[in-house]
Amino acid sequence: MFEKITGLFNRQKGIDDENKLLQAIDRNKLPNHIAIIMDGNGRWAQRRGLPRSLGHRAGVESLRNVVKLCSELGVKVLTCYAFSTENWKRPEDEVSYLMDLLVEYLRKEVDELHSQQVKINAIGRLEELPHQAQEALKAAFRKTANNTGLVLNLALNYGGRSEITDAVLHIAKALDDKQLEIKDINEKLIQQYLYTSGMPDPELLIRPSGDARISNFLLWQLAYTEFWLTPVMWPDFKRNHLLQAILDFQRRERRFGGIIKK
C-alpha cells in the first residue's frame, strides 16, 4: 500500500512540475528545430542486468513521449539520431533487432502520428537499410506526406561526414553535367544539397547519457546550435527533461559571433 501511495504521489508531482514548466515557457520563442542524439539505451539496460535490446525498446517510449510533446507545443522539426553509419559495427543480432524495432515502431505508430498531423521524414543513406525497413519508411512517408504539423526527421544510416561527402559528389556531378558553374558554389548552394535541404538548422541539440560529443551528427547544421547535455539515459528521458531543455534554451543569449547590444 505504501509503495502504491508513493507511486501516486510521484506521478502527481511529475504532473505538477510539468505544468510549472509549461507555464514558464514562452510559446512565441520555441526552437523551430530540435535535434536529439538518443543515447544510453544499452547502458541503461546493462545497469539493470537486462539485455541491450530491452534498453532500445524502452527508448522507443521516450521517443513517443518527446514526439507527442513537440507536436503539442508546435515545434516545426524534430530530428532524432536513431542509427548511425558507425552502428553497423555493433553485433549482428543487435543491428537486426534495431531494424526490426524500426519497422515495428513505424507500423504501430504511423496512424497515431498521422492523426497528430506529424509528417514522417528520414535522412541518411536509406538505400542501404534492409528492404523491410525501406518499405516501412516508404509507407509512412506516403501516409503522412500531406500533413502540416511537426516534421519527425529520423536519422537512419546517417553520418555527418557521409552527408557532406554525398553533397560534394552531387555538386561535382552537376558541374560535370554543366548544370552548375564554379561561381555558383556558396553556402546556400551547399545547404541545398544536404539531406536537410529546405529545413531550418537545429537551434537546440539535446544529448542525454552524459557524453559530450556530437558523434558525427549534423556536422554542417550544428554550427550555431545551442547544446543541452544531461546525464539522464535516453530511456529515462521524460517530458519534463524536454521542457527543461527548451526553457534553458530560451534563457540563453544567441549572438552568432556578434555582440548583444544592451
Sequence and secondary structure as in RCSB ss.txt:
>XXXX:A:sequence
MFEKITGLFNRQKGIDDENKLLQAIDRNKLPNHIAIIMDGNGRWAQRRGLPRSLGHRAGVESLRNVVKLCSELGV
KVLTCYAFSTENWKRPEDEVSYLMDLLVEYLRKEVDELHSQQVKINAIGRLEELPHQAQEALKAAFRKTANNTGL
VLNLALNYGGRSEITDAVLHIAKALDDKQLEIKDINEKLIQQYLYTSGMPDPELLIRPSGDARISNFLLWQLAYT
EFWLTPVMWPDFKRNHLLQAILDFQRRERRFGGIIKK
>XXXX:A:secstr
 HHHHHHHHHHHHHHHHHHHHHHHS GGG  SEEEEE   HHHHHHTTT  HHHHHHHHHHHHHHHHHHHHHHT 
SEEEEEEEETTGGGS HHHHHHHHHHHHHHHHHHHHHHHHTT EEEEES GGGS HHHHHHHHHHHHHHTT  S 
EEEEEEEE HHHHHHHHHHHHHHHHHTTS  GGG SHHHHHHTSTTTTS   SEEEE TT    TT STTTTTT 
EEEE SS GGG  HHHHHHHHHHHHTS   TTS    
